[in-house]
Amino acid sequence: MSFYSDNNASVCPELLAAIQAANAGPARAYGDDRWTLALDEAFGRFFGTRVAVFPVTTGTAANALALATLTPPYGAVFAHELAHVVRDECGAPEFFGGGLRLVPLAGEGAKLDAATLERALDAAPPSVHTVQPTAVTITQATELGRAYRPAEIEALAALAHARQLFVHMDGARIANALVTLGCSAAEITWRAGVDALSFGATKNGGLAAEAVVFFRPELVRDFELRRKRAGHLLSKSRYASAQLLAYLSDDVWRRNAARANEAARLVGAACSATLIEPVEANEVFARLGEDGKARLRSQGFEFYDWGARGSGEARFVCSWDQDPAEVAALCRALSAA
């Protein structure tokens, strides 16, 4: 019974059907197919503004290429110290950015806040001897499953833009955050001041279906060349693009995220006394003790060890296709513990 990662989940039937439909005969390569050419318009409707959209196969590529486009090799990108770009991407942003530096900052719930960012900027005024502050990246939902509210993003973006910094959002779980917040996609992206977004679908029912979305198309600059040089210009991009179009249509993204979020809510309620963070997306973090974790594993539950070694902390991730019977079994085991 796997609660290890939403990357373990299957591909949802609507997106498999889109792949099959796109597989009928030849189509132009390298993004000149009708599915990829339709992305800008489809995402523009979703976000309610003009956008430039580029499909890629992984979230790491989306983050690294977006940040490299926004940031010169001598630039600094401010991120939370637990952010995926800091902890889990093997230096990819620095590699793709030719030497850009990630500057980790603290914050409750793995969130950056405007006051912390302002102190960091004031403490290291740029000079010819320093990396130049260029961008801020935030994760929605965060690595601790917390959702940024529109006002929080607006405050960060206002400060960043006042200091001539760009704002990037890692949206690997943006669908889960949108379901929790109950707001429009625009309210937590471009209207709040986000300049570029890594839009994730893989964790929510897709198959290697990610995209970089620019809300200010003039910022695209050399992105297309960087994508090609990095090996992420897909010759058969129709298959990723067809998924992304299907994902946005008929609220597939919302239904999948709502299922995962509801499963996480039930799991969180079952272990409410041991919760480390509020459940605001599809992840649950709890302090169960080493013996408690061992008992769960002996009953067949798979999950991720969290925190420092010996902390007794665990992470449970619920997916769009989580078996309700397995969720109920986990809830019973947690309640009994």
N, C-alpha and C positions, 0 to 999 in steps of 0.2 A: 504494500500500500504506500504509494510514493507521494510524499509531500516535499520532495527535495528541491524541485525547481520547475518553473513554468516552461523552461526550455525542454523539459522532458515530455511535454504534452504532444498530442497528435495534431495533425493539420485538420482544420475544421472542414466539413463537407462543402460549404459554399466556396471556399478557396480552392479546394481540389477540383470542383466543377469548373471554376474559372480557368485553371490550368488546362484541363481537358478541352475546354472550348477554344482556348488559344492555340491548341495543338493541331488544328485542322489545316494542314498544308503549309506552304512556305510563307514567310513574312520578312519584311526588311529587317536588317540587322542593326546593331549598335544604336538602338533607341529611335530608329526611324519607322518603327511599326506603329500601328494605329493605337495600340494600348498605351505605349509609353508617351506618344504624342498627346494623349488625352489626360495625362496626369495633372498638368498645370490647371486645366479647367476644373477637373473633379476636386482637387485639393483646394482650389480657389473657392468653390462653392462650400466646401466643408468649413473652411476658415473664414469665409466672408470677406476675402480680399484677394488682390493679385499676388500670386506666388510663383516661384520657380522651383520645380521638384526634380530630384535626381535619384533614381533607385540604386541601391547597393545591396549587398548580400548579408552584411553583418552590422550590428550596432557599433562594434568597435570601429569599423571602417567609417560609418556615418559620423561618429563623434570625432575621430581623428582627422578626417578630411575637412569637416566643417571648421574645426578649430584651426587647422593649418591654413585654411583660406582666410580666416578672420585675423590671424596673428602672424607677424613676421618671425623669422628665426630668433630675433633678439627680443621677442615679446614675452610677456608674462600673462598667464591665464589663472584667475583666482577660482578655486573650487573648494568644496567641503572636503575635509580630510578623509571621509569615508566614501567619497564619490567613486563611481565605477571607473571613471577616467583616471583616478589617482591609484586605486587599489587593484583593479582587475583588468587592465588593458595593456600590461606588460610594456609600458612606455610608448605605446603606439602614438599618442598625440605628439610627444616629443620627436619621435622618429619621423612621422609624416610632416611635422612642422619644421624639420631641419634644425631642431635645437631649441624650440620654444620651451618655456619653463612653466610647469604647473606649480602654483603656490597654494598649499593646503591651508584651510582655515577651519576653526572649530565652530560648532553650532548645535543647538538642541535638535534632536530628531533628524540629524544629518542634513539640516537646513542651514543655508547661509542666511544672514540677516544684514540689513543695511548698515547697522551700527558697527558690526564686526568688520564688514568690508571697508567702511570709512576709516576705521582705526588702522587697518592694514595699509591702506593707500597713504594715509597721513604719515605713517611710521617710516615709509620708504619712498620719499619723493624721487622721481626719476632724474637721472643725470646720465652723462655719457658713460659712467662706470657701472650702470645697473641695467638689468633687463627692464624693458619699457612696459608698464601696465597697458594691456591691450584689450582684454576680454574677461568676462565672467561667465562661468558655466554652472548651471543648476540642474538638478535631476528631479523629474516629475514622473511618478512618485519617487521619493528618496530611497536611499539604500536601507533605511529603517522603516519603509512603508508609509511614510508621512506625505501628505499632499500639501503643496504650496497653495495658499489662497491667492486670489487675484491681487489683493492689496499688498501681500508680501512681495510678490513679483514686481508690482509697480514701484514699490519703494526701492528695491534693489536696482531696477532698470533706470529709475530717475537719477540715482546717484551715479551709476555706471555711465550713463549718457552725459551727465554733467561733467564727468572726468574724461570724456571722449573714449570710453570703453564700449565694446560691443557686448551683447548678451546672447548667449547660446543656451539652449535647453536640451538636455538628454531626455528624450521622451520614450524611453524603452517601455515604460508602463503608463504612458499618458492616458490611454483609454481607461485604465483602472482609476486614475485620479479624476478624470472627467465624470465617471459614474458616481464617485463619492461626493464630489463637489456640486454636481447638478447644474453646472454652468455650461456655457458654450465653449467650443474650442478657441474661439477668438479671445475670450475673456482671460485665458491663462497663457496666451501667446502674444500675438502682435499688438493687441490692444493694451496689454500690460507692459509692453516694451521689449519683447523678445525679437531679436533680429534674425536668428537662424535656429532651426529645430532639427534634431535627429528624431525622426518619427518611426516608432517601432510597431511592427505587427507580428513579428515572429513569436514573441512570448504569449500572444493572444490569439493563436490559431493559424499563423502563417508559416510558410516554408521559405526561409532565407529571403524574407520580404521586409526590407527596411528602406528608408528614404531620407534624404536631406532636403529640407524645405527652407527656402530663403524667403523671408517676408519683405525684404528689401532687395529686389533683383539686381540692383546696381552693385551689391556686395558679392555677387557670384564671381566676378573677376576671373581668376584662373582656376576655379573649381573643376571645370571640365577637364582641363589638362592634368591637374593633380589626380583626378579620378582615373584617368587613362594610365598615367604613369604608375599608379598604385595597383593596377590590375583589377579595378572595379568598374570599368566600362564593360557592361555585359553584352556579349555579342547577341545572345538570345534574351534580351531584356523583357520581351513580351510576357514571359512567364511570371517574373516578379511583378511587372506592372499590372497584369491582369488580376493578380491577387490583390494588389493595393486598391484597384478600382472596385473589386467585389467587396473588399473589406469595408470600404466607405459607404457602399450602397446598402439600402434596406436595413441600416442599423446593425450590421453584423458585428462591428467592433463593440457596440454598446451591449448587445446580448451576451457576447462572450465574456466581456469584462464584468458584467453584472453577475453572471454565474460564479465566476472566480471570487469576486468580492463577497458575495453572500456566503460562500463556503468558508472564507476566511473569517467573516463575522461570527459564524457559528463556532468555529474553532476557538476564536478569541474569547467568546463568552464562556466556553467550557473551561478555560484556564485563566479566567479573569484575575484571580488572586495572584498569579505569577507573571502577568503581562509586564513587559519592559517598556513597550511603546503602545500607544493607541492604535487600533486597527483601522487604517484609512485607505487601504487598497486591498491587495490579495496576499499580503504577507502577515505572518503572526510571529512575534518575538516574545519568548517566555523564558523565565529562569526556573528550570525544573530540577536542577541538581544532577550530578553525574549518575546517581542511582536511578533517579526518575527517568532519565534518558535511556539508560540501559533497559529498564523495564518496558518502555515503549518499544524499543527495538526488538526485544524478545517476543513481542506480540506481532511483529511484522511491519512496523511503521518505519518508513525511511524519511529522514529529514536532515537538515544541515546543522552541524555544530557551529555555534556562533560565539563571538567574544573570545576572550583569552582562554588558553588551555586551562581546564579545571574550573572554569566559571560556572559550569552547569547551564549555560544558556543555549537555546535552540531556536532555529528558524524553520517555520512551516510555510511553504508556498502552495497556494491553491491555484489550480489551472482551470481553464474554460471547460475542460472535459472531465473534471474531477468526478469520480463515482460518488453519488450521494450516500451510498451504503458505506463507503470507506470514510467519508466525512463523519457520518454518524458514529462509526466505530471509534474513530479518533476522539471524538467528543466524549464518548462514554469512558474511554481509557483515561483521558485527561481529568474528567470529573472524578473518577475513582481515585486518581493519584492525589 
